[in-house]
Amino acid sequence: MNLLLKNYLVDVEYPEASGIEQLQMLARRSELAEIEYTLSPLEKNQLAEADRKLALQADKVLAELSRFVNLADERERLQPSAGEWWWYLDVLVRAPAVPTPSYQLVTP
């Protein structure tokens, strides 16, 4: 398994880690974005699941990260690409939740 991916998979398991560790996690995710095309299908699935965990825990990650750095300021300093959504956890936390339907889809 790719070492960056392995470390990122561990990172997302600890949303209460220190702000500096959270900042390192975001930088690691940016490194993964650069080599994502080289990942195997299994690794891509693992990355997608880890990203889902990060998004679901954005509030906890942001709380710890905010003790160390202002994410908006850091984003301006680093100028991440538009596709690097993980640098926008502060925006993600403020976004309205997508409603879950109260019905189940039935397939014919």
C-alpha positions as CSV (number, residue, x, y, z in Angstrom):
1,M,0.0,0.0,0.0
2,N,1.1,3.5,-0.7
3,L,2.7,5.0,2.4
4,L,1.0,8.4,1.9
5,L,-2.3,6.7,1.7
6,K,-1.6,4.5,4.7
7,N,-0.7,7.5,6.8
8,Y,-3.8,9.4,5.6
9,L,-6.0,6.4,6.5
10,V,-4.7,6.6,10.0
11,D,-5.0,10.5,10.1
12,V,-8.7,10.5,9.5
13,E,-9.3,8.1,12.4
14,Y,-8.2,10.8,14.8
15,P,-10.2,14.0,14.3
16,E,-9.2,15.2,17.7
17,A,-5.4,15.1,16.9
18,S,-3.5,18.4,17.4
19,G,-3.9,21.2,14.9
20,I,-0.4,20.8,13.6
21,E,-1.1,17.1,12.9
22,Q,-4.4,18.1,11.2
23,L,-2.5,20.6,9.0
24,Q,0.0,17.9,8.1
25,M,-2.9,15.6,7.2
26,L,-4.3,18.2,4.8
27,A,-0.9,18.6,3.2
28,R,-0.6,14.8,2.9
29,R,-4.0,14.7,1.2
30,S,-2.7,17.3,-1.3
31,E,0.3,15.1,-2.0
32,L,-2.1,12.2,-2.6
33,A,-4.1,14.2,-5.1
34,E,-0.9,14.6,-7.2
35,I,-0.4,10.8,-7.4
36,E,-4.0,9.6,-7.2
37,Y,-3.9,8.4,-10.8
38,T,-1.2,5.9,-9.8
39,L,-3.3,4.3,-7.1
40,S,-4.9,0.9,-7.5
41,P,-8.7,0.6,-7.6
42,L,-8.6,-0.7,-4.0
43,E,-6.5,2.2,-2.9
44,K,-8.8,4.6,-4.7
45,N,-11.7,3.1,-2.8
46,Q,-9.8,3.4,0.5
47,L,-9.0,7.0,-0.3
48,A,-12.7,7.8,-1.1
49,E,-13.8,6.2,2.2
50,A,-11.1,8.2,4.1
51,D,-12.3,11.4,2.4
52,R,-15.8,10.6,3.4
53,K,-14.7,10.2,7.1
54,L,-12.8,13.5,6.9
55,A,-15.9,15.3,5.5
56,L,-18.2,13.8,8.2
57,Q,-15.7,14.8,10.9
58,A,-15.0,18.2,9.5
59,D,-16.3,20.1,12.5
60,K,-14.0,18.1,14.9
61,V,-11.0,18.5,12.7
62,L,-11.6,22.2,12.2
63,A,-12.0,22.7,15.9
64,E,-8.5,21.3,16.6
65,L,-7.0,22.9,13.5
66,S,-8.4,26.3,14.5
67,R,-6.3,26.2,17.7
68,F,-3.2,26.2,15.6
69,V,-4.0,28.2,12.4
70,N,-6.8,30.1,10.7
71,L,-7.7,27.8,7.8
72,A,-8.8,30.7,5.6
73,D,-5.5,32.5,6.0
74,E,-3.6,29.2,5.5
75,R,-5.6,28.6,2.3
76,E,-4.7,32.0,1.0
77,R,-1.0,31.4,1.8
78,L,-0.9,28.0,0.2
79,Q,-3.2,28.7,-2.8
80,P,-4.5,25.1,-3.2
81,S,-6.1,24.1,-6.5
82,A,-9.8,24.4,-6.8
83,G,-10.2,20.6,-6.5
84,E,-8.6,20.3,-3.2
85,W,-11.8,20.5,-1.2
86,W,-10.1,19.4,2.1
87,W,-8.6,22.9,2.4
88,Y,-12.2,24.2,2.7
89,L,-13.3,22.4,5.9
90,D,-14.3,25.7,7.4
91,V,-16.7,26.3,4.5
92,L,-17.9,22.6,4.6
93,V,-18.8,22.9,8.2
94,R,-21.0,26.0,7.5
95,A,-22.7,24.3,4.5
96,P,-26.2,23.1,5.0
97,A,-26.6,19.4,5.3
98,V,-28.1,17.5,2.5
99,P,-31.5,16.1,3.7
100,T,-31.8,12.3,3.8
101,P,-35.0,11.1,2.2
102,S,-37.5,9.5,4.6
103,Y,-38.4,6.9,2.0
104,Q,-36.5,4.0,0.5
105,L,-36.0,3.5,-3.2
106,V,-37.4,0.3,-4.5
107,T,-35.9,-1.2,-7.6
108,P,-38.1,-3.2,-9.9
